[in-house]
Amino acid sequence: QVQLVESGGGLVEAGGSLRLSCVASKIISSRYDMGWFRQAPGNQRELVATITSGRYTMYADSVKGRFTVSRDNAVNTVYLQMNSLKAEDTAVYYCNAKFGALTYWGQGTQVTVSS
């Protein structure tokens, strides 16, 4: 069992930045692929960015060039640096950990971007 705790969300003006953190309850190095997803009211949960155990990254087209995902396995933490935020980035952001058939989710952190 892996517990994930997100933090770093909040209210920011359009054009601003936030950095989300996701701390895992156990060692995730060299094993888990990690990801960030988001869900806005009335919408389905969507992929934002992923980083594999080998540090390969992938981004949704809507955030390419603005968001950066990274991981620090020494402290079991994954980050999402979000720059040039837009109103449409407003959502609850969820951390995800995947290893084989196992998938874990955090409780989410709210990001609100005011225009």
C-alpha positions as a Python dict, from the first residue, in 0.01 Angstrom:
ca = {
    (1, 'Q'): (0, 0, 0),
    (2, 'V'): (128, 346, -95),
    (3, 'Q'): (-19, 662, 51),
    (4, 'L'): (19, 983, -146),
    (5, 'V'): (-20, 1330, 3),
    (6, 'E'): (-38, 1633, -224),
    (7, 'S'): (30, 1990, -121),
    (8, 'G'): (104, 2327, -274),
    (9, 'G'): (-232, 2415, -423),
    (10, 'G'): (-399, 2748, -372),
    (11, 'L'): (-531, 3061, -535),
    (12, 'V'): (-313, 3240, -787),
    (13, 'E'): (-367, 3506, -1051),
    (14, 'A'): (-346, 3422, -1418),
    (15, 'G'): (15, 3425, -1532),
    (16, 'G'): (139, 3318, -1191),
    (17, 'S'): (310, 3002, -1074),
    (18, 'L'): (259, 2723, -825),
    (19, 'R'): (457, 2415, -735),
    (20, 'L'): (271, 2106, -628),
    (21, 'S'): (435, 1833, -422),
    (22, 'C'): (335, 1473, -372),
    (23, 'V'): (498, 1278, -94),
    (24, 'A'): (474, 900, -101),
    (25, 'S'): (459, 692, 213),
    (26, 'K'): (714, 442, 94),
    (27, 'I'): (1007, 411, -134),
    (28, 'I'): (909, 485, -493),
    (29, 'S'): (1252, 498, -648),
    (30, 'S'): (1324, 273, -942),
    (31, 'R'): (981, 117, -921),
    (32, 'Y'): (681, 343, -958),
    (33, 'D'): (575, 553, -1249),
    (34, 'M'): (426, 876, -1114),
    (35, 'G'): (174, 1113, -1259),
    (36, 'W'): (-37, 1421, -1207),
    (37, 'F'): (-401, 1433, -1310),
    (38, 'R'): (-664, 1702, -1269),
    (39, 'Q'): (-1038, 1725, -1255),
    (40, 'A'): (-1241, 2039, -1304),
    (41, 'P'): (-1607, 2061, -1198),
    (42, 'G'): (-1827, 1878, -1446),
    (43, 'N'): (-1529, 1730, -1628),
    (44, 'Q'): (-1363, 1393, -1628),
    (45, 'R'): (-1026, 1344, -1464),
    (46, 'E'): (-751, 1406, -1719),
    (47, 'L'): (-383, 1339, -1743),
    (48, 'V'): (-156, 1638, -1690),
    (49, 'A'): (194, 1492, -1678),
    (50, 'T'): (376, 1170, -1604),
    (51, 'I'): (729, 1073, -1511),
    (52, 'T'): (839, 713, -1528),
    (53, 'S'): (1077, 535, -1296),
    (54, 'G'): (1337, 599, -1565),
    (55, 'R'): (1250, 971, -1557),
    (56, 'Y'): (1088, 978, -1898),
    (57, 'T'): (831, 1257, -1899),
    (58, 'M'): (510, 1314, -2092),
    (59, 'Y'): (271, 1609, -2089),
    (60, 'A'): (-79, 1690, -2200),
    (61, 'D'): (-76, 1926, -2498),
    (62, 'S'): (-256, 2189, -2293),
    (63, 'V'): (33, 2222, -2046),
    (64, 'K'): (339, 2163, -2264),
    (65, 'G'): (594, 2438, -2221),
    (66, 'R'): (428, 2564, -1904),
    (67, 'F'): (438, 2270, -1660),
    (68, 'T'): (735, 2059, -1553),
    (69, 'V'): (715, 1729, -1368),
    (70, 'S'): (1011, 1602, -1168),
    (71, 'R'): (1088, 1353, -895),
    (72, 'D'): (1329, 1324, -605),
    (73, 'N'): (1344, 959, -513),
    (74, 'A'): (1564, 1030, -211),
    (75, 'V'): (1267, 1194, -39),
    (76, 'N'): (991, 998, -217),
    (77, 'T'): (850, 1314, -369),
    (78, 'V'): (716, 1414, -709),
    (79, 'Y'): (672, 1776, -809),
    (80, 'L'): (468, 1966, -1063),
    (81, 'Q'): (598, 2312, -1140),
    (82, 'M'): (321, 2513, -1302),
    (83, 'N'): (406, 2841, -1473),
    (84, 'S'): (202, 3084, -1680),
    (85, 'L'): (-114, 2956, -1520),
    (86, 'K'): (-445, 3011, -1695),
    (87, 'A'): (-800, 3016, -1567),
    (88, 'E'): (-861, 2686, -1746),
    (89, 'D'): (-597, 2522, -1526),
    (90, 'T'): (-837, 2554, -1233),
    (91, 'A'): (-906, 2205, -1100),
    (92, 'V'): (-833, 1958, -825),
    (93, 'Y'): (-493, 1809, -894),
    (94, 'Y'): (-428, 1446, -803),
    (95, 'C'): (-105, 1256, -766),
    (96, 'N'): (-89, 902, -903),
    (97, 'A'): (154, 617, -848),
    (98, 'K'): (158, 309, -1067),
    (99, 'F'): (355, -14, -1046),
    (100, 'G'): (237, -295, -1267),
    (101, 'A'): (-131, -354, -1193),
    (102, 'L'): (-116, -144, -877),
    (103, 'T'): (-243, 213, -888),
    (104, 'Y'): (-268, 460, -602),
    (105, 'W'): (-418, 807, -577),
    (106, 'G'): (-376, 1099, -344),
    (107, 'Q'): (-664, 1298, -201),
    (108, 'G'): (-607, 1595, -430),
    (109, 'T'): (-516, 1959, -390),
    (110, 'Q'): (-721, 2249, -523),
    (111, 'V'): (-567, 2492, -771),
    (112, 'T'): (-768, 2801, -853),
    (113, 'V'): (-648, 3051, -1112),
    (114, 'S'): (-825, 3385, -1118),
    (115, 'S'): (-848, 3573, -1447),
}
